[in-house]
């Protein structure tokens, strides 16, 4: 028996079969239960652990259908429309589900019907029932009012006027029921009978394309998993070709024999549908996860799903007959690196709208769409240094050629550099629209070369003006 605290009172939360046989009921006080049966075992409930367990069972039920939803604290809804034939029909699917749960140590009851409300009632008040379409009224009529999934307060009010079963509510006039007990009662009744549609919201998004393989013998080796990945990717290729699309992200589901589910996701920088390339990416990911995947007694179901897609276009070869695509090779290399080391392992520069050099480029993960947000038509500066410092470093400039000219020499990081030649200045005004930069001084940039041939990018912040502090000098980058 499980207990929980409710308004400073310890109450019964859940009961097993033996406790129910002792006439105990959920909601009664633990003290009352102990008075009736002093030797009963009471365990404190752990709601968070129960929630994690229920979510784990929902993950495992993905082997039957991707449309799995949580039902309260102790139930699951499975929409098996179009899936039952894969398991030998409805009875075969239910028997397989009950058998697997039993061998995992769970005591469950299941119900199958054409409406969620009827299936809910069949599972909780019938047990392992399959209700044929049109037989919902026959199932619900003798059941208590709680079979309609209405609040206990409504059930108590209905019982107080002599309506104790669902059948009694069915034959009662609807208008007085709605006036006195609200519209929820009739809504639940119509949903259970199939007169109103009731949608199930799956807890996970449904993949547009999936392929899976049920295995007679569980597999445990990474080579076997990669072989199945290639086989399943080949099955997905035809569907992607029909849609003129390629996969941008894929998820590999590994269903373990004992109920655990492992998910492995890869992303691609370009749309992909070639099975051999998909296998390479999962090879890198599985290698990176070496030792982190607990295979247990093996996996008996493997599924490959396409999570996101993009239009797929085949580039035309040139007249030389060289079909090599350098960008494709670079993209594949980057995808393999990211699969092995994570999506943040590689980044790419993207121009952004800013005059300040340190803000003019942003680095995004390699797989992100290569979309520059710099305004169209803006002239790119090709004379920027390759090594641009994220933060400009101050330098000492004892003497300049003229007040507005470049320095004759400067000291940086305790070393003295003598200027042989220079270019500039290039003035960059502050971004006055940014908060706190309304009165910022402008920058005058110079490209300078010292006597040893080293080239630097310096700037002077501010102007030489009488009565004002002297401007400061900074090192912002080094040319190759």
Secondary structure, DSSP 4 states (H G I P E B T S, - for coil): -EEEEETTEEEEEE--HHHHHTT--TTSBHHHHHHH-TT---EE--HHHHHHHHHHHHHHGGGT-S-EEEETTTEEEE--TTTGGGGTSHHHHHHHHHHHHHHTT-----EE-SSHHHHHHIIIIISSEEPPTT-HHHHHHTSBGGGG---HHHHHHHHHTT--BHHHHHHS-HHHHHHHH-HHHHHHHHHHHTSS------SSPPPSEEEEEEEEEEE--HHHHHHHHHHHHHHHHHHHHHTTEEEEEEEEEEEETTS-EEEEEEEEEEEE--HHHHHHHHHHHHHHTTTT---TT-EEEEEEEEEEEEE--PPPP-TT-----HHHHHHHHHHHHHHHH-TTS-EEEEE-S-SSGGGSEEEEETTS-----SPTTPPP---S-SEEEEEEEEEB---BSSTTS-BSEEEETTEEEEEEEEEEEEEE---TTSTT-TTPPPEEEEEEEETTS-EEEEEEES---TTSPPPEEEEEEE--
